[in-house]
Amino acid sequence: MPDDTVQLITYTLACSVPVVLIGALILRANSNRSLTTSMAVLVLIPTLATLAGIIGVSGLMFTHELQRTAVVLAVVAAVTVPAAILLGREQARKTVWEKQIREQERAAEQSRRELVAWVSHDLRTPLAGILAMAEALADGVVTGRADVTHYAEQIGCETNRLSRMVDDLFEMSKINAGALRLELEPVDLRELIDEVLAANRPTAERAQVKLRAEQPDRRIVVAASDQALGRVLTNLVSNAIAHTPPGGEVALSTGISGGQAWARVDDTGPGIAEADLPRIFEVAYRGTAARSPVAAGGVPTGSGMGLAIAAGLARAHRGDITVENRDRGCRFEVRLPLPDN
């Protein structure tokens, strides 16, 4: 047993340091494994190092005082190890939660930046067209009755397009901000599909695309907002018509499977590139370098937010929306929970 302070410190270090080193090795070996093991080792290292130091200082003489000290340390370890494990898990969950929040904030900020960049680009396009045609009319460059009528019609089309883009932007901002509140009521998917079919039939006829529906005989009722769910299907149908060549077909269908109601929009277009599938529901993502596609076949150009809005509205109904390529064309599917009986 040491008699002076220097020897006391030397013996204590000689006995406790190996325990700390062994604990560090165990921690390193389990760094990517169990959190429970790591927390237990962290608590036991100082306790066992203290016990080893006391034993070393006592000269390995297991006296009554050493037994009492060992009992105290054992009780302390029995209390602190479970407490450390519980607190460690709680801290780990909090850390993971904070990390997820930070990642969501970064993603939201990136989304806002992309949206602002898109708005500054795409809203400028119809505005530039309206301004150019208005100046041509005001300066007398266009004087013929037919030309003036044509320019007026074009200004009206561009104004309507601009209005649709602003409406989509407002809708998308509500979805991203979590401010969208839907009043859900019983809605028959068959009736909603009939309404969407009737509303989009003129556009399909101008694009020379056949539009049809496949409906079951029985009602398929879901808890939904008639207007919001109708917009989901309308956006999907409009997208399908815009990407289906003349002579092609767009089919709407609905049914029940897996305890959920579903509605599908199938087209006979060229499909979607595999690289674009994961990003197809992103705001303003069109899968092409052209951010402002030109209208063709009488089909109005989209705002680039139609599919993103459809996905957001589907999630607001506690549902989901997916897309996949088929042998010919692609399929968008909306799945919604059935009302509780």
HUQUI-V252236 format. One line per field, one symbol per residue. burial: b if it has 16 or more other ideal C-beta (glycine too) atoms within 10 Angstrom, else e. A space follows every 50 residues. Layout:
BEGIN
burial=???
END
This chain:
BEGIN
burial=eeeeeeeeeebbeebbeebeeebeebeeeeeeeeebebbbbbbbbbbbbb bbbbbbbbeeeeeeebeebeeebeeebeebbeebbeebeeeeeeeeeeee eeeeeeeeeebeeebeebeeebeebbeebbeebeeebeeeebeeeeeeee beeebebbeebbebbeebbebbeebbeeebeeebeebbbbebbeebbeeb bebbeebebebeeebeeeebbbbbbbebbbbbbbbbbbbbbbbbeeebbb bbbbeeeeeebbbbbbbbbebbeeeebeebbbbbbbeeeeeeeeeeeebe bbbbbbbbbbbbbbebbebebbbeeeeebbbbbbbbeeeee
END
